[in-house]
Amino acid sequence: MKKVYFLQTCDTCRRILKEVNTDGFERQEIKANNISVEQLEEMYVISGSYEALFNKRAKLYKAMDLKNQDLTEADYKQFLLDEYTFLKRPVFIVDDKIFIGNSKKVIESLKDIL
């Protein structure tokens, strides 16, 4: 399976999608088509953590003052389901591997297996 979760209004996501060959990938724009519980569970199984999927740079994270709260994995899961902006993006799934976020290291690792 090859899938990518991204945000169309995100310049970084758009740049990475142009950089990476996404032929054969199922593409899901997360604002128009929110992630489902099943999709989030699938990402969790591969990544091992909801926190790893969570975007701590989101404006809403700061606005809600979440950094000063002790969040559990259940909290991260609920925030991810409630608000698309909390998903660290893009998220690429290639078979049983997951690539989360836009760091150069993550994108280079993705390019290496494609």
MMTF fields as JSON, N, C-alpha, C and O atoms, coordinates in Angstrom:
{
  "mmtfVersion": "1.0.0",
  "mmtfProducer": "UNKNOWN",
  "numBonds": 455,
  "numAtoms": 456,
  "numGroups": 114,
  "numChains": 1,
  "numModels": 1,
  "chainsPerModel": [1],
  "groupsPerChain": [114],
  "chainIdList": ["A"],
  "bondAtomList": [4, 2, 8, 6, 12, 10, 16, 14, 20, 18, 24, 22, 28, 26, 32, 30, 36, 34, 40, 38, 44, 42, 48, 46, 52, 50, 56, 54, 60, 58, 64, 62, 68, 66, 72, 70, 76, 74, 80, 78, 84, 82, 88, 86, 92, 90, 96, 94, 100, 98, 104, 102, 108, 106, 112, 110, 116, 114, 120, 118, 124, 122, 128, 126, 132, 130, 136, 134, 140, 138, 144, 142, 148, 146, 152, 150, 156, 154, 160, 158, 164, 162, 168, 166, 172, 170, 176, 174, 180, 178, 184, 182, 188, 186, 192, 190, 196, 194, 200, 198, 204, 202, 208, 206, 212, 210, 216, 214, 220, 218, 224, 222, 228, 226, 232, 230, 236, 234, 240, 238, 244, 242, 248, 246, 252, 250, 256, 254, 260, 258, 264, 262, 268, 266, 272, 270, 276, 274, 280, 278, 284, 282, 288, 286, 292, 290, 296, 294, 300, 298, 304, 302, 308, 306, 312, 310, 316, 314, 320, 318, 324, 322, 328, 326, 332, 330, 336, 334, 340, 338, 344, 342, 348, 346, 352, 350, 356, 354, 360, 358, 364, 362, 368, 366, 372, 370, 376, 374, 380, 378, 384, 382, 388, 386, 392, 390, 396, 394, 400, 398, 404, 402, 408, 406, 412, 410, 416, 414, 420, 418, 424, 422, 428, 426, 432, 430, 436, 434, 440, 438, 444, 442, 448, 446, 452, 450],
  "bondOrderList": [1, 1, 1, 1, 1, 1, 1, 1, 1, 1, 1, 1, 1, 1, 1, 1, 1, 1, 1, 1, 1, 1, 1, 1, 1, 1, 1, 1, 1, 1, 1, 1, 1, 1, 1, 1, 1, 1, 1, 1, 1, 1, 1, 1, 1, 1, 1, 1, 1, 1, 1, 1, 1, 1, 1, 1, 1, 1, 1, 1, 1, 1, 1, 1, 1, 1, 1, 1, 1, 1, 1, 1, 1, 1, 1, 1, 1, 1, 1, 1, 1, 1, 1, 1, 1, 1, 1, 1, 1, 1, 1, 1, 1, 1, 1, 1, 1, 1, 1, 1, 1, 1, 1, 1, 1, 1, 1, 1, 1, 1, 1, 1, 1],
  "groupList": [{"groupName": "MET", "atomNameList": ["N", "CA", "C", "O"], "elementList": ["N", "C", "C", "O"], "formalChargeList": [0, 0, 0, 0], "bondAtomList": [1, 0, 2, 1, 3, 2], "bondOrderList": [1, 1, 2], "singleLetterCode": "M", "chemCompType": "L-PEPTIDE LINKING"}, {"groupName": "LYS", "atomNameList": ["N", "CA", "C", "O"], "elementList": ["N", "C", "C", "O"], "formalChargeList": [0, 0, 0, 0], "bondAtomList": [1, 0, 2, 1, 3, 2], "bondOrderList": [1, 1, 2], "singleLetterCode": "K", "chemCompType": "L-PEPTIDE LINKING"}, {"groupName": "VAL", "atomNameList": ["N", "CA", "C", "O"], "elementList": ["N", "C", "C", "O"], "formalChargeList": [0, 0, 0, 0], "bondAtomList": [1, 0, 2, 1, 3, 2], "bondOrderList": [1, 1, 2], "singleLetterCode": "V", "chemCompType": "L-PEPTIDE LINKING"}, {"groupName": "TYR", "atomNameList": ["N", "CA", "C", "O"], "elementList": ["N", "C", "C", "O"], "formalChargeList": [0, 0, 0, 0], "bondAtomList": [1, 0, 2, 1, 3, 2], "bondOrderList": [1, 1, 2], "singleLetterCode": "Y", "chemCompType": "L-PEPTIDE LINKING"}, {"groupName": "PHE", "atomNameList": ["N", "CA", "C", "O"], "elementList": ["N", "C", "C", "O"], "formalChargeList": [0, 0, 0, 0], "bondAtomList": [1, 0, 2, 1, 3, 2], "bondOrderList": [1, 1, 2], "singleLetterCode": "F", "chemCompType": "L-PEPTIDE LINKING"}, {"groupName": "LEU", "atomNameList": ["N", "CA", "C", "O"], "elementList": ["N", "C", "C", "O"], "formalChargeList": [0, 0, 0, 0], "bondAtomList": [1, 0, 2, 1, 3, 2], "bondOrderList": [1, 1, 2], "singleLetterCode": "L", "chemCompType": "L-PEPTIDE LINKING"}, {"groupName": "GLN", "atomNameList": ["N", "CA", "C", "O"], "elementList": ["N", "C", "C", "O"], "formalChargeList": [0, 0, 0, 0], "bondAtomList": [1, 0, 2, 1, 3, 2], "bondOrderList": [1, 1, 2], "singleLetterCode": "Q", "chemCompType": "L-PEPTIDE LINKING"}, {"groupName": "THR", "atomNameList": ["N", "CA", "C", "O"], "elementList": ["N", "C", "C", "O"], "formalChargeList": [0, 0, 0, 0], "bondAtomList": [1, 0, 2, 1, 3, 2], "bondOrderList": [1, 1, 2], "singleLetterCode": "T", "chemCompType": "L-PEPTIDE LINKING"}, {"groupName": "CYS", "atomNameList": ["N", "CA", "C", "O"], "elementList": ["N", "C", "C", "O"], "formalChargeList": [0, 0, 0, 0], "bondAtomList": [1, 0, 2, 1, 3, 2], "bondOrderList": [1, 1, 2], "singleLetterCode": "C", "chemCompType": "L-PEPTIDE LINKING"}, {"groupName": "ASP", "atomNameList": ["N", "CA", "C", "O"], "elementList": ["N", "C", "C", "O"], "formalChargeList": [0, 0, 0, 0], "bondAtomList": [1, 0, 2, 1, 3, 2], "bondOrderList": [1, 1, 2], "singleLetterCode": "D", "chemCompType": "L-PEPTIDE LINKING"}, {"groupName": "ARG", "atomNameList": ["N", "CA", "C", "O"], "elementList": ["N", "C", "C", "O"], "formalChargeList": [0, 0, 0, 0], "bondAtomList": [1, 0, 2, 1, 3, 2], "bondOrderList": [1, 1, 2], "singleLetterCode": "R", "chemCompType": "L-PEPTIDE LINKING"}, {"groupName": "ILE", "atomNameList": ["N", "CA", "C", "O"], "elementList": ["N", "C", "C", "O"], "formalChargeList": [0, 0, 0, 0], "bondAtomList": [1, 0, 2, 1, 3, 2], "bondOrderList": [1, 1, 2], "singleLetterCode": "I", "chemCompType": "L-PEPTIDE LINKING"}, {"groupName": "GLU", "atomNameList": ["N", "CA", "C", "O"], "elementList": ["N", "C", "C", "O"], "formalChargeList": [0, 0, 0, 0], "bondAtomList": [1, 0, 2, 1, 3, 2], "bondOrderList": [1, 1, 2], "singleLetterCode": "E", "chemCompType": "L-PEPTIDE LINKING"}, {"groupName": "ASN", "atomNameList": ["N", "CA", "C", "O"], "elementList": ["N", "C", "C", "O"], "formalChargeList": [0, 0, 0, 0], "bondAtomList": [1, 0, 2, 1, 3, 2], "bondOrderList": [1, 1, 2], "singleLetterCode": "N", "chemCompType": "L-PEPTIDE LINKING"}, {"groupName": "GLY", "atomNameList": ["N", "CA", "C", "O"], "elementList": ["N", "C", "C", "O"], "formalChargeList": [0, 0, 0, 0], "bondAtomList": [1, 0, 2, 1, 3, 2], "bondOrderList": [1, 1, 2], "singleLetterCode": "G", "chemCompType": "PEPTIDE LINKING"}, {"groupName": "ALA", "atomNameList": ["N", "CA", "C", "O"], "elementList": ["N", "C", "C", "O"], "formalChargeList": [0, 0, 0, 0], "bondAtomList": [1, 0, 2, 1, 3, 2], "bondOrderList": [1, 1, 2], "singleLetterCode": "A", "chemCompType": "L-PEPTIDE LINKING"}, {"groupName": "SER", "atomNameList": ["N", "CA", "C", "O"], "elementList": ["N", "C", "C", "O"], "formalChargeList": [0, 0, 0, 0], "bondAtomList": [1, 0, 2, 1, 3, 2], "bondOrderList": [1, 1, 2], "singleLetterCode": "S", "chemCompType": "L-PEPTIDE LINKING"}, {"groupName": "PRO", "atomNameList": ["N", "CA", "C", "O"], "elementList": ["N", "C", "C", "O"], "formalChargeList": [0, 0, 0, 0], "bondAtomList": [1, 0, 2, 1, 3, 2], "bondOrderList": [1, 1, 2], "singleLetterCode": "P", "chemCompType": "L-PEPTIDE LINKING"}],
  "groupTypeList": [0, 1, 1, 2, 3, 4, 5, 6, 7, 8, 9, 7, 8, 10, 10, 11, 5, 1, 12, 2, 13, 7, 9, 14, 4, 12, 10, 6, 12, 11, 1, 15, 13, 13, 11, 16, 2, 12, 6, 5, 12, 12, 0, 3, 2, 11, 16, 14, 16, 3, 12, 15, 5, 4, 13, 1, 10, 15, 1, 5, 3, 1, 15, 0, 9, 5, 1, 13, 6, 9, 5, 7, 12, 15, 9, 3, 1, 6, 4, 5, 5, 9, 12, 3, 7, 4, 5, 1, 10, 17, 2, 4, 11, 2, 9, 9, 1, 11, 4, 11, 14, 13, 16, 1, 1, 2, 11, 12, 16, 5, 1, 9, 11, 5],
  "groupIdList": [1, 2, 3, 4, 5, 6, 7, 8, 9, 10, 11, 12, 13, 14, 15, 16, 17, 18, 19, 20, 21, 22, 23, 24, 25, 26, 27, 28, 29, 30, 31, 32, 33, 34, 35, 36, 37, 38, 39, 40, 41, 42, 43, 44, 45, 46, 47, 48, 49, 50, 51, 52, 53, 54, 55, 56, 57, 58, 59, 60, 61, 62, 63, 64, 65, 66, 67, 68, 69, 70, 71, 72, 73, 74, 75, 76, 77, 78, 79, 80, 81, 82, 83, 84, 85, 86, 87, 88, 89, 90, 91, 92, 93, 94, 95, 96, 97, 98, 99, 100, 101, 102, 103, 104, 105, 106, 107, 108, 109, 110, 111, 112, 113, 114],
  "secStructList": [7, 3, 3, 3, 3, 3, 7, 6, 6, 7, 2, 2, 2, 2, 2, 2, 2, 2, 2, 1, 7, 7, 6, 6, 7, 3, 3, 3, 3, 6, 6, 6, 1, 7, 7, 7, 2, 2, 2, 2, 2, 2, 2, 2, 2, 2, 2, 1, 7, 1, 4, 4, 4, 5, 7, 6, 6, 7, 2, 2, 2, 2, 2, 6, 6, 4, 4, 4, 1, 7, 7, 7, 2, 2, 2, 2, 2, 2, 2, 2, 2, 2, 7, 4, 4, 4, 5, 7, 1, 7, 3, 3, 3, 3, 6, 6, 3, 3, 3, 3, 1, 7, 7, 2, 2, 2, 2, 2, 2, 2, 2, 2, 2, 7],
  "xCoordList": [0.841, 0.0, 0.888, 1.9, 0.492, 1.171, 0.123, -0.835, 0.319, -0.656, 0.061, 1.079, -0.479, 0.054, -1.095, -2.109, -0.915, -1.851, -1.174, -0.028, -1.866, -1.262, -2.319, -3.518, -1.849, -2.726, -2.439, -1.314, -3.429, -3.259, -2.822, -2.118, -3.22, -2.88, -1.49, -1.05, -0.808, 0.526, 1.582, 1.707, 2.339, 3.391, 4.423, 4.879, 4.784, 5.78, 5.264, 6.006, 4.003, 3.416, 3.436, 3.801, 3.044, 3.017, 4.417, 4.589, 5.418, 6.797, 7.259, 7.856, 6.988, 7.416, 6.702, 7.315, 5.413, 4.682, 5.241, 5.156, 5.808, 6.452, 7.81, 8.232, 8.488, 9.833, 9.819, 10.712, 8.807, 8.724, 7.816, 6.757, 8.245, 7.421, 6.245, 6.422, 5.046, 3.869, 2.994, 1.826, 3.567, 2.825, 2.477, 3.335, 1.223, 0.785, 0.369, -0.056, 0.486, 0.066, -1.398, -1.869, -2.108, -3.432, -3.181, -2.437, -3.79, -3.569, -4.815, -5.923, -4.635, -5.764, -5.453, -4.524, -6.254, -6.138, -6.927, -8.143, -6.239, -6.842, -7.84, -8.63, -7.82, -8.816, -10.155, -11.202, -10.12, -11.346, -11.873, -13.08, -10.966, -11.325, -10.585, -9.491, -11.202, -10.57, -10.143, -10.727, -9.116, -8.687, -9.704, -10.264, -9.922, -10.884, -10.174, -8.945, -10.957, -10.406, -9.557, -8.465, -10.059, -9.34, -8.004, -6.993, -7.999, -6.76, -5.755, -4.564, -6.237, -5.355, -4.793, -3.617, -5.632, -5.175, -4.09, -3.101, -4.276, -3.286, -1.944, -0.891, -1.983, -0.757, -0.116, 1.107, -0.953, -0.462, 0.263, 1.331, -0.319, 0.287, 1.687, 2.609, 1.849, 3.156, 4.126, 5.301, 3.641, 4.53, 4.783, 5.841, 3.801, 3.945, 3.56, 3.682, 3.087, 2.791, 1.887, 2.084, 0.899, 0.087, 0.878, 0.725, 1.722, 2.529, 3.459, 3.704, 3.974, 4.855, 4.117, 4.739, 2.807, 1.98, 1.51, 0.928, 1.76, 1.194, 2.096, 3.302, 1.498, 2.221, 2.248, 1.258, 3.385, 3.511, 3.85, 4.025, 3.943, 4.166, 2.859, 2.866, 1.765, 0.47, 0.118, 0.36, -0.45, -0.852, -1.842, -1.801, -2.724, -3.736, -3.1, -3.622, -1.976, -1.246, -0.833, -0.99, -0.306, 0.1, -1.121, -1.143, -2.136, -3.339, -4.061, -4.612, -4.054, -4.717, -3.801, -4.206, -2.566, -1.575, -1.37, -1.261, -1.32, -1.189, 0.192, 0.35, 1.207, 2.562, 2.686, 3.589, 1.795, 1.825, 0.888, 0.621, 0.393, -0.473, 0.231, 1.024, -0.061, 0.469, -0.491, -1.508, -0.152, -1.035, -0.685, 0.486, -1.714, -1.543, -1.689, -2.081, -1.376, -1.574, -3.048, -3.358, -3.951, -5.39, -5.725, -6.545, -5.096, -5.312, -4.832, -5.542, -3.616, -3.082, -4.01, -4.284, -4.49, -5.396, -6.647, -7.057, -7.243, -8.482, -8.239, -9.043, -7.147, -6.833, -6.618, -7.062, -5.944, -5.708, -7.022, -7.166, -7.963, -9.261, -10.127, -10.912, -9.987, -10.832, -10.396, -11.233, -9.097, -8.599, -7.481, -6.414, -7.737, -6.774, -5.41, -4.389, -5.385, -4.136, -3.125, -1.938, -3.58, -2.671, -1.883, -0.953, -2.229, -1.465, -0.171, -0.194, 0.944, 2.24, 2.259, 2.005, 2.555, 2.402, 3.6, 4.394, 3.693, 2.863, 3.193, 4.237, 2.282, 2.51, 2.459, 1.442, 3.562, 3.637, 3.648, 4.378, 2.831, 2.858, 3.244, 2.596, 4.313, 4.769, 4.882, 5.8, 3.924, 3.838, 3.777, 2.781, 4.824, 4.79, 5.685, 6.061, 6.022, 6.867, 6.074, 5.209, 6.384, 5.699, 6.748, 7.764, 6.479, 7.361, 6.523, 5.609, 6.846, 6.012, 6.749, 7.864, 6.124, 6.671, 7.501, 7.592, 8.106, 8.764, 10.254, 10.851, 10.863, 12.3, 13.061, 12.604, 14.23, 15.046, 15.381, 15.368, 15.679, 16.047, 14.901, 15.121, 13.682, 12.504, 12.269, 12.031, 12.337, 12.075, 13.164, 12.864, 14.414, 15.501, 15.311, 15.535, 14.907, 14.647, 13.539, 13.613, 12.5, 11.393, 11.885, 11.569, 12.655, 13.156, 14.043, 14.056, 14.774, 15.666, 14.924, 15.467, 13.684, 12.962, 12.033, 11.492, 11.843, 10.958, 11.706, 11.109],
  "yCoordList": [-1.178, 0.0, 1.245, 1.306, 2.216, 3.51, 4.592, 4.678, 5.418, 6.468, 7.684, 7.564, 8.862, 10.086, 10.938, 11.129, 11.441, 12.377, 13.739, 13.872, 14.744, 16.062, 17.143, 16.865, 18.387, 19.55, 20.403, 20.87, 20.609, 21.323, 22.772, 23.323, 23.39, 24.793, 24.966, 26.092, 23.874, 23.916, 23.963, 23.027, 25.053, 25.213, 24.092, 23.589, 23.708, 22.65, 21.318, 20.587, 21.003, 19.764, 19.781, 18.793, 20.904, 21.004, 20.825, 20.143, 21.437, 21.309, 19.851, 19.342, 19.189, 17.8, 16.889, 15.969, 17.125, 16.296, 16.453, 15.522, 17.612, 17.8, 17.106, 16.601, 17.085, 16.507, 14.984, 14.365, 14.396, 12.939, 12.363, 12.915, 11.256, 10.594, 9.897, 8.871, 10.463, 9.901, 9.076, 8.82, 8.663, 7.778, 6.5, 5.894, 6.099, 4.889, 5.107, 4.168, 6.335, 6.653, 7.06, 7.78, 6.589, 7.137, 8.434, 8.448, 9.514, 10.829, 11.253, 11.181, 11.698, 12.163, 13.544, 13.723, 14.515, 15.88, 15.933, 15.74, 16.193, 15.984, 17.052, 16.822, 18.211, 19.232, 18.897, 19.005, 18.496, 18.151, 16.775, 16.534, 15.882, 14.5, 14.093, 13.532, 14.387, 14.122, 12.67, 11.772, 12.458, 11.081, 10.385, 10.984, 9.129, 8.343, 7.675, 7.65, 7.141, 6.396, 5.233, 4.982, 4.529, 3.386, 3.813, 3.134, 4.931, 5.415, 5.824, 5.535, 6.492, 6.902, 5.684, 5.658, 4.678, 3.431, 2.774, 2.27, 2.779, 2.193, 2.929, 2.294, 4.267, 5.056, 4.761, 4.68, 4.6, 4.314, 2.97, 2.856, 1.966, 0.626, 0.675, 0.042, 1.427, 1.498, 2.392, 2.055, 3.522, 4.486, 4.145, 4.46, 3.497, 3.119, 4.202, 4.013, 5.356, 6.458, 7.486, 7.838, 7.959, 9.075, 10.376, 11.274, 10.463, 11.674, 11.889, 13.029, 10.805, 10.913, 11.516, 12.12, 11.35, 11.877, 13.303, 13.939, 13.795, 15.061, 16.241, 16.208, 17.277, 18.477, 19.493, 20.174, 19.579, 20.523, 21.929, 22.83, 22.129, 23.463, 24.128, 25.284, 23.429, 23.978, 25.212, 25.258, 26.198, 27.421, 27.102, 27.708, 26.15, 25.77, 25.145, 25.285, 24.459, 23.872, 24.969, 24.838, 26.046, 27.182, 27.916, 28.301, 28.106, 28.831, 28.125, 28.774, 26.797, 26.024, 25.77, 25.137, 26.267, 26.104, 24.625, 24.273, 23.782, 22.344, 21.956, 20.913, 22.791, 22.431, 22.423, 21.791, 23.113, 23.157, 22.142, 22.208, 21.213, 20.153, 18.811, 18.623, 17.894, 16.541, 15.732, 15.236, 15.605, 14.898, 13.416, 13.037, 12.597, 11.149, 10.754, 11.571, 9.519, 9.016, 9.147, 9.46, 8.907, 9.049, 10.503, 10.758, 11.45, 12.868, 13.185, 13.824, 12.731, 12.98, 12.402, 13.044, 11.182, 10.537, 11.392, 11.628, 11.848, 12.631, 13.954, 14.357, 14.631, 15.893, 15.654, 16.45, 14.569, 14.245, 13.999, 14.383, 13.364, 13.097, 14.349, 14.515, 15.228, 16.424, 17.524, 18.267, 17.635, 18.794, 18.373, 17.936, 18.508, 18.077, 18.753, 18.166, 19.962, 20.722, 20.082, 20.402, 19.182, 18.542, 17.377, 16.873, 16.946, 15.868, 16.443, 17.369, 15.894, 16.305, 15.836, 14.664, 16.734, 16.379, 16.804, 17.663, 16.164, 15.077, 13.761, 13.618, 12.815, 11.462, 10.533, 10.443, 9.849, 8.868, 7.483, 7.224, 6.593, 5.185, 4.389, 4.471, 3.618, 2.753, 1.354, 1.052, 0.51, -0.843, -0.794, -0.329, -1.265, -1.289, -0.213, -0.301, 0.804, 1.898, 3.203, 3.409, 4.07, 5.357, 6.465, 6.337, 7.542, 8.705, 9.903, 10.309, 10.469, 11.504, 12.83, 12.931, 13.842, 15.184, 15.568, 14.833, 16.743, 17.324, 17.568, 18.336, 16.934, 17.136, 16.539, 15.588, 17.117, 16.63, 15.153, 14.391, 14.754, 13.366, 12.417, 11.379, 12.776, 11.946, 11.851, 10.764, 12.979, 12.994, 12.235, 11.531, 12.367, 11.617, 10.115, 9.334, 9.701, 8.284, 7.768, 6.651, 8.586, 8.199, 8.033, 7.045, 9.002, 8.951, 7.716, 7.141, 7.312, 6.161, 4.869, 3.978, 4.748, 3.478, 3.52, 2.488, 4.687, 4.797, 4.557, 4.613],
  "zCoordList": [0.0, 0.0, 0.0, 0.698, -0.784, -0.804, -0.63, -1.398, 0.393, 0.673, 1.222, 1.903, 0.918, 1.48, 2.009, 1.338, 3.218, 3.841, 3.805, 4.234, 3.304, 3.154, 3.271, 3.312, 3.323, 3.38, 2.157, 1.979, 1.323, 0.062, 0.261, -0.586, 1.351, 1.593, 2.203, 2.435, 2.46, 3.068, 1.97, 1.18, 1.924, 0.91, 0.986, -0.04, 2.197, 2.375, 1.831, 1.175, 2.098, 1.563, 0.037, -0.6, -0.534, -2.006, -2.588, -3.599, -1.951, -2.432, -2.362, -3.311, -1.254, -1.085, -2.068, -2.608, -2.311, -3.268, -4.682, -5.482, -4.999, -6.306, -6.339, -7.379, -5.198, -5.074, -5.133, -5.712, -4.533, -4.366, -5.455, -5.754, -6.033, -7.044, -6.352, -5.695, -6.507, -5.841, -6.793, -6.503, -7.932, -8.828, -8.074, -7.431, -8.157, -7.482, -6.039, -5.365, -5.559, -4.192, -4.173, -5.053, -3.157, -2.868, -2.116, -1.135, -2.562, -1.95, -1.201, -1.734, 0.041, 0.843, 1.401, 2.188, 0.974, 1.468, 2.77, 2.769, 3.883, 5.202, 5.63, 6.546, 4.988, 5.346, 4.703, 5.343, 3.454, 2.73, 3.137, 3.112, 3.508, 3.815, 5.095, 5.043, 6.234, 7.531, 7.668, 7.062, 8.474, 8.714, 9.612, 10.53, 9.33, 10.106, 11.276, 11.342, 12.186, 13.32, 12.795, 13.304, 11.78, 11.221, 10.616, 10.797, 9.903, 9.294, 10.368, 10.255, 11.4, 12.491, 13.21, 13.571, 13.418, 14.059, 13.21, 13.742, 11.9, 10.997, 11.125, 11.185, 11.168, 11.337, 12.689, 12.8, 13.717, 15.07, 15.124, 15.725, 14.499, 14.51, 13.907, 14.422, 12.814, 12.15, 12.924, 13.066, 13.42, 14.087, 15.554, 16.1, 16.186, 17.593, 18.58, 19.79, 18.066, 18.975, 18.302, 17.139, 19.049, 18.552, 18.647, 17.819, 19.666, 19.836, 18.637, 18.242, 18.06, 16.891, 15.69, 14.816, 15.652, 14.563, 14.821, 13.942, 16.01, 16.468, 16.127, 16.374, 15.559, 15.148, 16.293, 16.559, 16.957, 18.075, 17.603, 18.423, 16.298, 15.739, 15.307, 14.884, 15.407, 14.99, 15.817, 17.024, 15.154, 15.856, 16.974, 18.044, 16.715, 17.696, 18.945, 20.05, 18.758, 19.893, 20.862, 22.076, 20.309, 21.144, 21.7, 22.869, 20.855, 21.273, 22.42, 23.309, 22.392, 23.439, 24.636, 25.611, 24.556, 25.616, 25.984, 27.159, 24.964, 25.206, 25.704, 26.338, 25.423, 25.867, 27.386, 27.935, 28.053, 29.514, 30.152, 31.352, 29.359, 29.881, 29.718, 28.795, 30.609, 30.489, 29.635, 30.119, 28.353, 27.425, 27.386, 27.37, 27.371, 27.255, 25.789, 24.956, 25.485, 24.121, 23.721, 22.571, 24.671, 24.383, 24.036, 23.154, 24.726, 24.414, 23.004, 22.227, 22.677, 21.333, 20.27, 19.257, 20.511, 19.557, 19.346, 18.209, 20.429, 20.314, 19.597, 18.757, 19.916, 19.229, 17.731, 16.903, 17.392, 15.978, 15.232, 14.071, 15.899, 15.271, 15.204, 14.27, 16.191, 16.258, 15.302, 14.79, 15.055, 14.307, 13.349, 13.78, 12.056, 11.037, 11.182, 10.822, 11.697, 11.78, 12.733, 12.675, 13.61, 14.555, 13.939, 14.57, 12.737, 12.109, 11.546, 10.736, 11.977, 11.431, 9.983, 9.705, 9.072, 7.674, 6.84, 7.224, 5.684, 5.173, 5.874, 6.51, 5.741, 6.24, 5.033, 4.346, 4.787, 3.711, 4.329, 5.285, 3.775, 4.172, 2.939, 1.896, 3.079, 1.995, 2.587, 3.35, 2.215, 2.755, 4.283, 4.836, 4.981, 6.45, 7.063, 8.232, 6.264, 6.757, 6.738, 5.886, 7.686, 7.753, 7.832, 8.516, 7.123, 7.086, 7.492, 6.774, 8.658, 9.266, 9.269, 9.781, 8.696, 8.764, 7.559, 6.575, 7.664, 6.502, 6.693, 5.939, 7.682, 7.879, 6.696, 6.061, 6.414, 5.295, 5.465, 4.498, 6.69, 6.965, 6.608, 5.984, 7.005, 6.723, 5.209, 4.683, 4.523, 3.082, 2.326, 1.362, 2.745, 2.098, 2.311, 1.386, 3.5, 3.776, 2.884, 2.372, 2.697, 1.815, 0.381, -0.282, -0.09, -1.473, -1.683, -2.771, -0.654, -0.757, -1.04, -1.692, -0.559, -0.76, -1.969, -2.365, -2.555, -3.721, -5.022, -6.097]
}
